Amino acid sequence: MNFLYDLFVEPLASGGYLLRAMFAGSLVAIASSMIGCFIVLRRMAFLGDAISHSMLAGVVGGYLVMKLIAGEEAHFGAMILGALLAGFVTVLLIGFVSRSSRIKDDTAIGIMYTGIFAFGGAMASVFSSEIHVDLMHMVMGDVLVVDAQRLWMMGTVTAIVLFVVILFYRQLQLTSFDPIMAASVGVSATLVGYLLTACTSLVVVSAVSIVGIIQVVGLLITPAAAAYLLCNRLSRMLMLSAVLGVSSVVLGIYASAWFNIGAGSSIVMAGTVQFMTILAFAPHNGLLAGTIRRWRQAPQHIIEDVLGCLRRDETHATRFETIRAYVHAHPAMLRRVLQRMMSLSLLQQTPEGYILTEAGHLEARRLMRAHRIWETYLQRVGMPEETLHDRAHLLEHLNDEATVDYLDDRLGHPTRDPHGQEIPEDFVDLVPGAEVKASLLRDGHRAAVTAILDDLKSDQVAVGDLIVAGPREQDDTIWTFRLPSGEKLKLDHDAADLLIVRLADPLHEPHPN
């Protein structure tokens, strides 16, 4: 008990400066972390660093103006206004360079903030006899010596930031996630961006007294980034980032008292430790959760290889050893895949082995169709016959049904692959009641004509006619249809695409000889 008292209470009892430092740091942390959420979402973290560095020029300029014009030493208000002005000038210059040249935003930020920071250092060097400001205090920060005037300033900045976030929450949210939609509903992304820049400048000015120019980005970005790993809603992210920011201040000040290190550095280090802990153990977006999720998941290509193995003999159960010989995967991984497929109702385990369920048969036929269409396409583009199977086996795992449908259409809906094997029909679209192009019909399919596009030149068929697809002719390039009159309609692929039909129920009818 005495140990805990000495650890947590004794540092606070030794003087009121630690309590005041925690209060001041907490005010700044709340404002910084909330503005930091929007900066993280907009990917503007480097901009906060630029504004903080440009403050040196603003502080030196504000000090010189009051010293040379009014004869006052270290006028706090003038230095604050100078810092804000320098931040706005930095943002405007960055925007000007990126809009008027080929230079991108990140490059413009790197050029401008180093240039303005160097300009502030040059002014401090030239007018060193006139300037009596502890620049090291600005660069490194020291929350332990915050006076009442700066405490009021921090409280005012926090109140302003909270007011802006609450009042303009919807506009900030909309422009952060979808600036195009914001513009379409009349929200000016540019004006909201300037408002966010003003708040960022205010926060940076107040945070410099806590952690200094060099480390201010840590207080601005780190709590927000940690909250981003834990939350999927902006409102929760804002609240959690404020909590994480305050906790990093409290832990950092305690660490400063325990280990006799600079308070600014310890605050940023505490925030970094928090972030790294959350990065490792966040329940959904953490490294450990990602590793466990990857370990548990069943790779899609192995699932499809198992389906390919089982579809070879759909009438008998397949033993694990047979699947293992066909599928190149570690036995432990293969067992996880089989368990996953059973949970997806693709497989059923029996005493004799594994068999496909109805859903598994459907997925296996889909895979077979993709494989054979890829083989047909590769043959058409001139790939050697002996490599067709292996190449198609790789491409079938792309699992993009739209691509397969596109290739099927461009190939003229072939019915057999280069090896003479039948290509399964498009079982997704070819169901009774579906409206499809007539080019998709197979031998024996019945359908009613629902539309004839203008480019189809034929007076043999009319809307409402019940037609029956026949076997294709001339190497599958000519579609044949039996009309109600008994006549045979012949169309090429492009013409068959212009005939829209609704599939009948029942779909199939034996075609007359």
N, C-alpha and C positions, 0 to 999 in steps of 0.2 A: 504494500500500500504506500509506504514511504517512497518507494522507487517511482511509482506513478506520479505521486505528488511532486517529487523533485523533477520529473521529466516534463510534466505538462503545466503545473501550477506555478512552480518556483520561477520560471522565466517571466511569467506575466506579473508576478508579485514584485519582481525586482525593479520595476519602473513602468509607468504608464505608456511609455513610447512604443512597446510591442503591441499593446491593444490598439493604440491609434494607428500603428502601421498596418495591423490586420484589417481595421475598419477601412482605411484609405485604400489598401490593396483590394479589398473585396468590392468596393465601389467601382474601381477601375476594371476589375476582372469581369463584373457583370456586364458593363458596357462593352468591353472589348470582345468578350465571347459572343455576345448577341450580334454585334456587327460582323464578327468573324464568321458566323454561320452563313451570311449572305456572300461574304468574300470567298468562302470555300465552295459554295454552290456555283458561283460565277467563275471559279478558277482564277481568282485575282490575287492570290497570296503574295505574289511578287510585287504587286502594286502597293500593298501595305508596307513592305520593306522600303520601297522607293520613297513613299511619303515620310516615313520615319527618318531616313537619311537626309532628305531635303530640309528637314527641320533645322539642321545646324545653320544653314544659310539664313533661314528666317529668323532664328533667335539672334544671331549676330547682327543681322540687318536691323531688327527691332531695337536692339540695345544701342546700336550706333545712332539711329534716328533720334532717340530720346536723349542720348548723351550729347550729340552735336547740336541739336535744335533746342531742347529744353534744359539741358545741363543736368539731367537726372541720372543717377547711377542705377543700373539693373532694375529698370521698370518692368515689373512682371507682366502687366497687361500688354505692353508694347511687344514684348518678346512672344507672348501667346499669339497676338494678331499677326506678327511676322511669321511665326511657324505655320499658321493656317494659310496665309497668303502663299508661302513657299510651297505648301502641299498642293494648292490649287494650280499654281504655275507649273508644277511638275506634271500633274495630270493633264493639263492643257497641252503642254509640249509633247508629252507622250502621244496623245491623240492626234496632234498635228503631224508629227513625224510618221506615224503609222498610216494615216489617211492620205498623205500627200506624197508618199514614196513607196517603194517596194519593201521597205523594212517592216517586219511584223511587230506585233505588240511586245512580245517578250524581249526582242532585241532593242526596241525603242526604250523600254523600261531600264534595261541595263545601261544604256548610253546616258539617258537623262539623269537618273538618280545619282550615278557616280559623278557626272559632271557638276550637278548642283551641290552635291556633298563636298566635292573638291573646291568649288567656288566659295562655300562657307568656310572651309579651312583656310583658303587663301586670304579671305577678308579678316579672319581672326589673326592670321599671321601679320598682315600689313598694319592692322590697327591694334596690335598687341598692347601698345602703351595706353590705349583708350579703353580697352575691354578688360573688365575685372570680373569675369564669370568663370566659375569652375567647370571648364569643358569636360573634364573627366567625370564629374558628377552627371553631366548630361549623357555622356557616352555609355556609362555603366549603370547609372541610376542608384538611388538609395532611399528606399521607402522608410527607413528608420528615422530620417530627419525631416519628414514631411511636417510643415508648419500649418497653422490654422488657415492661412490664406489659400494654400494649395489644397487643403482638405475641402474647403468650400468650393473651389474650382472643380475638384473631382466629383463632388456631389451634384453640382450643376450640370456637368457633362453627362453623368449617368442619367439624370432626370430628363435631359434633352433627348438622349438616345432612346430611352424607354418610351418617351412621348412619340417620337418619330416611328419607332417600330410598331407601336400599337395603332397609331393613326393611319399609317401608310402600309399596314401589313399586307393587304391584298395586292397592292401595286408592287411591293418588293417581292412578294411570292411569285406573282405572274411574270415579272420581268426576269427573275432569276431562273425560272424553269422553261419558259417559252416566250422569249421576247417578240417573236413574230406574231403570236396570238395577242400579246399585249398591245402591239401596234394596231392590230386589226380591230380591237375593241376600244381604241382611243386612248390608251395609256402610253405616254411618251417614255420610252425606255431611256432616252438621253437625259431627260430631266430627273428621272428616278436615279439614274447613274450618278448625276451630279449631287443629288441629295445624299446618296450613299457615300460619295467621296467626301462631302462635308462632314458627315458623321465619323467617317474613318479618320479624317484629319483631327477632329476634336478628341477622339479616343486615343489616337497616337500621342497627341500633345499631353494628355493627362497620364498616359501610361509611361511616358519617358521618365517621369519622376520616380516611377516604381522600379523599372527594369532597365532603363536607358535606351538610347537609340539603337544600339546593336541588337538587343534581345527583345525589342518590343514586338516583333513578329511572332515570337513564341507565345506571348500572352494573348495576342490577337487571333492566332490560327490554331494552336495546339488544342485548347479545350473544344473548339468548334469541330475540329477534325475527329477528336475522340468521340464526341456526341454523334457525329455523322456515322460512325461505325455501329452505333447502338440503336439508332432511330431511323424510322422510315417516314416520319411525319415532321414537317417543319416546326410546328408548334412545340412538340416534345423535344426536338433538337435544340430549340432556343432555350427552353427551361433547363435541360440537362447540361448544356454547355455552360450556363451561368453557374450551376452547382459545381461543375468540374473546375471552372475558373476560380471560384472562391476557395475550394478545397486545395487547389495548387498553391494559392497565396498563403493559406494557413499552414500547410505542411512546409512550404518554403521558408516562412519566417521562423517556424520552430527549428528547422534544420540549420538556419543561419545562427540561431542562439546556441544550439547544441554543438555545432562543429566550428563555430567562429569563422564563417565564410560570408561573402557578400550576399545581402538579401536578394538583390535582383537576380543574380545567378542561381541561387537556390530555388527561387520561385519558378524560373523557367525549367530548371532541372526536375523539380517536382512535377510540373505539367508534362514533361517529356516521359518521366517514369509512368505516370498515369496513362498516357497515350500508348506506350509500349505494352503495358499490362492489358489494356483493352484490346489492342491489336492482336495480342496473343490469345485472349480468352473470350472475346465477344461471342455471344451465343450464335449469331447468324453470319457475321462478316469477319470473324476472327480467324487467325491462322490455324488454331487447333480445330475449330469447327469445320473449316474448309478441308483440312486433312482427313478428319473423320468422315466427312461427306464424300470425299473422293474415294476413300477406302471402301465405303459401303456401296457406292453406286456401281451399277453393272454397265460396262462399256457397251455402247450400242452396236459396234461392229461384232462383238462376241455374241450378243443376242441374235444378231442376224445370221451369224455363222451356225449357231445352234439350230435356228429355224431351217437353214439350208440343209443341215444334216438330217433333221427329222422328216423333212418333206421328201427325202429320197425313198423312204418306205413308210407311207402314211397308214398302212394297214396293220403294222406290227409295232410293238413297243421297242424303243431303242435303249440299250443299256448304257450306263455311264462310260464304260471303257470304250465303246464304239464312238460315242460323242467326243471323248478325249482324243481319240486317234484322228478325228476329222478336224477338230477345232484346236488351233494352236494357242493354248492358254495354260497358265499354271493351274494345277488341280484345285487349289483353294479358291482361286478366282473363278474357275469354271463352276464350282459348287455354289458360290455366291450368285453367279449369273442364273443358274438353274432355279435357285430359291427366289430370286427377283422375278423371273419369268412366271413362276407358279403364283406369286403374289399378284401379278398382272393378269392372271387367268389365261396365259398363253400356253402353259403346259399343265399336264396332270401326271402325277407319279403313281405308278402301279407296281405290284410286286415284280413284274417282268422288266420294268424300265420306265421310260418317259414317253408319253404320247401327246400329240397336239390337241388342244381344245378347238372349238369352233372358231374362236377369236384367233388362235394360233394358226389354223388353216388359212384364215383370211390374210393374216400378216405374211405367212409364207408365200401365198400366191402373189401378194403385192411385191414381195422381194424377187420372186421368180420373174414376174413381168418386167421389173426394172432391169434385172440382169440380162434378159434376152433382148430387150430393146437396146440396151447399151452395146451388146454384141452386134446387133444389126447395124447400129450407127457406126461402130468402129470398122466393120467390114466395108460400109459404103465409103468411108474416108480413106480406105486403102491400107488398113493395118493388116499385117501378116496373119494368116489363118491360125497359126500355132500359138499366137499370143492373145487371141481374142478373149478366151475364157478368163485368163489371169487379170487382164486389164479391166474387163467388165466386172470381175469380182471386187476389185478395188473401187470402181466407180459406183457400184450399186449401194455402197455404204454412205453415199452422199445424202441419202434419205430426203431428197427434195422431189416431192411428187409433181410439182409444177414443171420442173425440168424434164422429168420423164414424160409427162403429157405433151410437152412442147416437142420433144424428140419424136414421140409417136406420131404427132400430127405432121411434122416435117418429113418423116419417112413414109407417109401415106398409110398409116395404121397397118403395118405389116401383121400378117397372121402367123408367120413362122420365122424362126431365127435362122442364122446361117447354117446350123447343124440340122435343120429340118424339124426342130422341136416346136410345138405349138406355143405361141405367146398368149398367156391368159388375157381374156378380155378385160376392159376397164370396168371392173365389178363395182366401183364406186358410183359411176355415172349411169351405168346400164342397169337400171332398176325400173320396174313398171311404174308408169306415171311421170318419169323424168323426160324433160325436153332436151334433145341433143341434136347434133348434126347427123345427117344420114350416113356420113362417112364412117361413123363409129359403129354402125350396125354390123353384126356378123351373120353368117349363113344361118337362116332359120328365124331370125329376129322379126317380130311383128311390130308395126308402129303405124300411127295415124299422122298424116301430114298436117302440120299446124301453120306453116308459113313457107312461102316460096320467095326467096329474095330476088330483087329485080334483075340481077345479072344472069339468072338461070333461064336459058332459052329452051323451053320445052312445053309443048301443048299436050303432052301425054298424061301429065299428072296434075291434080288439082287439090286445093286445100280440103281436108276431110277424107281423102282417099286412104284406105287401109292397105299398106304395102307390106310385102314380105321380102326380106333381103335374101339374095341367092349367093351362090359361090362367085368369087371374083374371077376375072379373066385376064389374060395377057399379063402374066406374072404379077398378079395382085394390083394392077394399075387401073383396072376397070371394075366399077361396082355395078352389080345387076340387082334389079328389084322386080318382083312380080306384082303387077297392078291388078285392081279389081276386075278389069276387063279380060285378064289372062295374058295381056301383052307383057313383054319384058322391056324394062327401062334400063338403059345403059348410060352411066355417067363416069367421068373421070373424077379424080380426087377433089379438084377445085370446085367442080359442079356439084358433087355430093355434099360439099360443105355449105352450099347455098340452099339445101333442102332441109328444113327444120321439122323434126318429127317428135311425137310423144309416144313413148314405148307402151305397148299394149300389155294387158294382163289376161292370160299368161303371155310371157315374153316369147317363148320359143314355139315354133311350129315346124314339123318335118317338111323340108322343101320337096316339091314334086320332082320326079326324075324327068 
